[in-house]
Amino acid sequence: MMVAVAIIMYMTSLLGVVKMWKLQKWGFYIYAVINGLALTYDIISGSYFSVIVSIAFIGMYFSNFKYLK
């Protein structure tokens, strides 16, 4: 069950990245929400390196938010 949930979350995150690649703002929202949910799981499980990487990517994508339509 956890594997299925993880696959769905990763595929949804990938959908957000593809939409950002096509310069759509909804892609950032999808990516940020899904990775925000993943952050809570990572904090609970103690995977702090993953938390840092996720926050860094959300920040880098947000810095280019003004170019999205």
Secondary structure as UniProt FT lines:
FT   HELIX           2..21
FT   TURN            22..23
FT   HELIX           25..45
FT   HELIX           48..63
FT   HELIX           65..67
//
